[in-house]
Amino acid sequence: MTRTTNRSLARRAFSAVASAALVAGATGVFALTPPAAAQANKIAAQANKAAAQADTAGDIAQAVAALRAIGTMRADFIQTDANGGRLTGTLTMKRPGKIRFQYQPGVPLLIVSDGASLTMIDYEVRQVQRWPIRNSPLGALLDPDKDVVRFARLNPTGRPDLISMAVRDPGHPEYGTLTLLMLRKPSAPGGLELDSWIATDAQSRRTMVRLINPQYGVAVGDSMFRWTDPRQQSHRAG
């Protein structure tokens, strides 16, 4: 894959990530008359619904707590766009709100959040683009002021060890949606390990980032989230 193609893939993916404009019934033993049976079924349905809502709220609360329990993290990643284009790199994260996507050699792009803004630096064309964290799908992951519980919903996965949580602000559909996939793992912060996420922008463009071998509690200095402005001097990401 050529350098130009890799750069194009990364830019398309970033546009998706940082778009600015983020049950069971019951069977009784005793015979019931139709009105009584209907009332019993209604009560059972309400109880099942309440139980399901309680389970959902519990899973969402656990997922949010697990995300906020990540102090620092470093992981390799595989990024896949809607067309199947793949890029790799290293992700470094530090709370509150800091993240760095260092792409594979040959991709002259760097994506950094300093806690306030998400910035893409293109060292090939010497261009810098910046978005407020709160205005991007990644706000659910990075913005400490984001009320994730308020905007989150669970997606069915069919797997007891996997939680899929979609975060979308209905008042700001232009921010897009972030779907977080988390595996139950006792050794991970909060008992859940962030496996991957899917960022969907307002134009329904999807980008998936899967984390490989995440390491928690690693030493990460704030200098990791600084960058050289290519508009002032020539410099390559890296």
VEXDREN-2710 file (C-alpha; in Angstrom, 1 decimal):
% VEXDREN-2710
k/r/px/py/pz
1/MET/0.0/0.0/0.0
2/THR/1.4/3.4/-1.0
3/ARG/2.2/6.3/1.3
4/THR/-0.5/8.4/-0.4
5/THR/-3.1/5.6/0.0
6/ASN/-2.3/5.2/3.7
7/ARG/-2.5/8.9/4.3
8/SER/-5.9/9.0/2.6
9/LEU/-7.2/6.1/4.7
10/ALA/-6.1/7.8/7.9
11/ARG/-7.7/11.1/6.9
12/ARG/-11.0/9.4/6.0
13/ALA/-11.0/7.5/9.3
14/PHE/-10.3/10.6/11.3
15/SER/-13.1/12.5/9.6
16/ALA/-15.4/9.8/11.0
17/VAL/-13.9/9.9/14.4
18/ALA/-13.8/13.7/14.8
19/SER/-16.7/15.0/12.9
20/ALA/-17.7/18.4/14.4
21/ALA/-20.8/19.7/12.4
22/LEU/-20.9/12.5/19.2
23/VAL/-38.7/-10.7/28.3
24/ALA/-39.5/-13.4/29.3
25/GLY/-43.1/-14.3/30.2
26/ALA/-44.4/-16.3/33.1
27/THR/-46.6/-19.4/33.3
28/GLY/-48.9/-19.9/36.2
29/VAL/-49.8/-23.1/38.0
30/PHE/-53.4/-22.2/38.7
31/ALA/-56.0/-21.6/36.0
32/LEU/-57.0/-17.9/35.7
33/THR/-60.0/-16.3/34.1
34/PRO/-59.2/-14.3/31.0
35/PRO/-59.3/-10.9/32.8
36/ALA/-57.2/-12.2/35.7
37/ALA/-54.8/-13.8/33.3
38/ALA/-54.4/-10.6/31.3
39/GLN/-53.7/-8.7/34.5
40/ALA/-51.2/-11.3/35.7
41/ASN/-49.5/-11.2/32.3
42/LYS/-49.3/-7.4/32.5
43/ILE/-47.8/-7.4/35.9
44/ALA/-45.3/-10.1/34.9
45/ALA/-44.3/-8.1/31.8
46/GLN/-43.9/-5.0/33.9
47/ALA/-41.7/-6.9/36.4
48/ASN/-39.6/-8.3/33.6
49/LYS/-39.2/-4.9/32.1
50/ALA/-38.1/-3.4/35.4
51/ALA/-35.6/-6.2/35.9
52/ALA/-34.2/-5.8/32.4
53/GLN/-33.9/-2.0/32.9
54/ALA/-32.1/-2.6/36.2
55/ASP/-29.7/-5.0/34.6
56/THR/-29.1/-2.5/31.8
57/ALA/-28.5/0.4/34.1
58/GLY/-26.1/-1.7/36.1
59/ASP/-24.1/-2.7/33.1
60/ILE/-24.0/0.9/31.8
61/ALA/-22.9/2.1/35.3
62/GLN/-20.2/-0.6/35.4
63/ALA/-18.9/0.3/31.9
64/VAL/-18.7/4.0/32.7
65/ALA/-16.9/3.3/36.0
66/ALA/-14.5/1.0/34.2
67/LEU/-13.7/3.7/31.6
68/ARG/-13.1/6.3/34.3
69/ALA/-10.9/3.8/36.2
70/ILE/-8.3/3.9/33.4
71/GLY/-5.6/6.3/34.5
72/THR/-3.2/5.5/31.8
73/MET/-3.2/3.0/28.9
74/ARG/-1.0/2.0/26.0
75/ALA/-2.0/-0.4/23.3
76/ASP/-1.4/-1.3/19.7
77/PHE/-4.4/-0.7/17.5
78/ILE/-5.9/-1.8/14.2
79/GLN/-8.1/0.9/12.5
80/THR/-10.5/-0.2/9.8
81/ASP/-12.7/2.1/7.8
82/ALA/-16.0/1.5/6.1
83/ASN/-14.2/0.4/2.8
84/GLY/-12.1/-2.2/4.6
85/GLY/-8.9/-0.1/4.6
86/ARG/-6.7/-1.0/7.5
87/LEU/-4.0/0.9/9.4
88/THR/-2.0/0.1/12.5
89/GLY/-0.3/2.0/15.1
90/THR/0.1/2.7/18.8
91/LEU/-2.4/4.4/21.1
92/THR/-1.5/6.1/24.3
93/MET/-4.1/7.5/26.7
94/LYS/-4.0/9.4/29.9
95/ARG/-6.9/10.8/31.9
96/PRO/-8.3/13.3/31.9
97/GLY/-8.9/13.6/28.2
98/LYS/-5.5/12.9/26.6
99/ILE/-4.9/10.5/23.8
100/ARG/-2.4/10.0/21.0
101/PHE/-2.7/7.9/17.8
102/GLN/0.8/7.2/16.4
103/TYR/0.3/5.6/13.0
104/GLN/2.5/3.1/11.2
105/PRO/5.6/4.2/9.3
106/GLY/4.6/5.8/6.0
107/VAL/1.5/7.6/7.4
108/PRO/2.5/11.2/8.0
109/LEU/-0.4/11.9/10.3
110/LEU/-0.6/12.3/14.0
111/ILE/-3.8/12.6/16.1
112/VAL/-3.5/14.0/19.6
113/SER/-5.9/15.2/22.3
114/ASP/-4.4/17.5/24.9
115/GLY/-7.5/17.3/27.1
116/ALA/-9.4/20.0/25.5
117/SER/-9.1/19.7/21.7
118/LEU/-8.7/16.7/19.3
119/THR/-6.1/17.7/16.7
120/MET/-5.0/16.1/13.5
121/ILE/-1.5/17.1/12.2
122/ASP/-0.7/16.3/8.6
123/TYR/3.1/16.6/8.2
124/GLU/3.0/16.0/4.5
125/VAL/0.9/19.0/3.6
126/ARG/1.7/21.0/6.7
127/GLN/-1.9/21.2/7.8
128/VAL/-3.5/21.2/11.3
129/GLN/-7.2/20.6/12.0
130/ARG/-8.7/20.9/15.5
131/TRP/-12.1/19.9/17.1
132/PRO/-13.3/20.4/20.6
133/ILE/-13.4/16.9/22.3
134/ARG/-17.0/17.4/23.3
135/ASN/-18.0/17.8/19.6
136/SER/-16.6/14.4/18.5
137/PRO/-17.7/10.8/19.0
138/LEU/-14.6/10.3/21.1
139/GLY/-16.0/12.7/23.6
140/ALA/-17.7/9.7/25.2
141/LEU/-14.3/8.2/25.9
142/LEU/-12.2/11.3/26.6
143/ASP/-14.4/14.2/27.8
144/PRO/-14.5/14.0/31.7
145/ASP/-17.6/16.2/31.7
146/LYS/-19.6/14.0/29.3
147/ASP/-22.7/12.6/30.9
148/VAL/-22.2/9.1/29.4
149/VAL/-24.8/7.4/31.5
150/ARG/-27.5/9.9/30.3
151/PHE/-26.8/9.2/26.6
152/ALA/-25.8/5.5/26.7
153/ARG/-27.8/2.5/25.6
154/LEU/-26.8/-1.2/25.5
155/ASN/-26.8/-3.2/22.3
156/PRO/-27.6/-7.0/22.5
157/THR/-24.4/-9.1/22.0
158/GLY/-25.6/-12.6/22.7
159/ARG/-22.5/-13.0/24.9
160/PRO/-22.4/-12.8/28.7
161/ASP/-18.7/-11.7/28.6
162/LEU/-19.3/-8.8/26.2
163/ILE/-20.9/-5.4/26.7
164/SER/-21.7/-3.2/23.7
165/MET/-22.6/0.4/24.8
166/ALA/-23.6/3.1/22.2
167/VAL/-23.3/6.7/23.3
168/ARG/-25.1/9.4/21.3
169/ASP/-26.4/12.8/22.3
170/PRO/-29.8/13.1/20.7
171/GLY/-29.6/16.9/21.0
172/HIS/-26.5/17.0/18.9
173/PRO/-26.7/14.2/16.2
174/GLU/-23.9/16.0/14.4
175/TYR/-21.5/14.8/17.1
176/GLY/-22.0/11.2/15.9
177/THR/-22.1/7.9/17.8
178/LEU/-19.5/6.0/19.7
179/THR/-20.1/2.3/20.3
180/LEU/-17.8/0.9/22.9
181/LEU/-17.2/-2.9/23.1
182/MET/-15.9/-4.1/26.5
183/LEU/-15.0/-7.6/27.7
184/ARG/-15.5/-8.8/31.2
185/LYS/-12.0/-9.3/32.7
186/PRO/-11.3/-9.2/36.4
187/SER/-7.8/-8.0/36.0
188/ALA/-8.9/-4.9/34.0
189/PRO/-9.8/-1.6/35.6
190/GLY/-13.4/-1.9/36.9
191/GLY/-13.5/-5.5/35.8
192/LEU/-14.0/-4.5/32.1
193/GLU/-11.4/-4.3/29.3
194/LEU/-11.9/-1.9/26.5
195/ASP/-11.6/-4.1/23.4
196/SER/-12.6/-1.8/20.6
197/TRP/-14.9/1.0/19.5
198/ILE/-16.8/2.0/16.4
199/ALA/-17.1/5.8/15.6
200/THR/-20.0/6.7/13.4
201/ASP/-20.2/10.3/12.2
202/ALA/-23.3/12.3/11.1
203/GLN/-23.0/10.9/7.6
204/SER/-23.0/7.3/8.9
205/ARG/-19.4/6.8/8.0
206/ARG/-18.0/4.1/10.4
207/THR/-14.5/3.6/11.7
208/MET/-13.5/0.7/14.0
209/VAL/-10.5/0.8/16.3
210/ARG/-9.5/-2.5/17.9
211/LEU/-7.0/-2.5/20.7
212/ILE/-4.3/-5.1/21.0
213/ASN/-2.5/-6.0/24.2
214/PRO/-3.6/-3.0/26.3
215/GLN/-1.4/-2.2/29.2
216/TYR/-2.8/-0.2/32.1
217/GLY/-1.1/2.0/34.7
218/VAL/2.0/2.6/32.5
219/ALA/4.1/5.8/33.0
220/VAL/3.0/8.4/30.5
221/GLY/4.4/12.0/30.6
222/ASP/2.4/15.0/29.4
223/SER/5.0/15.5/26.7
224/MET/3.5/12.6/24.8
225/PHE/0.5/14.8/24.0
226/ARG/2.5/17.7/22.6
227/TRP/3.4/18.0/18.9
228/THR/5.5/20.1/16.5
229/ASP/3.5/22.5/14.3
230/PRO/4.3/21.7/10.7
231/ARG/3.1/25.2/9.6
232/GLN/6.2/26.6/11.3
233/GLN/8.8/24.1/10.3
234/SER/9.1/20.9/8.3
235/HIS/8.7/17.8/10.6
236/ARG/7.5/14.3/10.1
237/ALA/5.2/12.5/12.5
238/GLY/7.1/10.1/14.6
END
